[in-house]
Amino acid sequence: MASPGSYAAISPRRRADRFIDLGATVHDLVTGQSVEIGLKKSQGGTTWHSGVSSSPGLVFSWQAPSCGSSGSPSCGSGNGPELAVLNLAAVQG
């Protein structure tokens, strides 16, 4: 299972017959566009989650980058970390 994605894409995974999960990048075969996902780590890797499932999920989440200066909390009003979310099921095109 590939729920945490803090690794290089050894074998790309197709999601919903349209998207290719390349690790830190998701490529849309319909539009030809790609998007980088995940929280950047100092060693050059990224961290993201995509739920626990036997088939590739369509929702990615990762800790959102902080607002303002480094080390400051994220922009939300809650006490916990904010998440950035990519829902591939909502992508039109």
Secondary structure by P-SEA (a helix, b strand, c coil): ccccccccccbbbbccccccccccbbbbccccbbbbbcccccccbbbbbcccccccccccccccccccccccccccccccbbbbbbccccccc
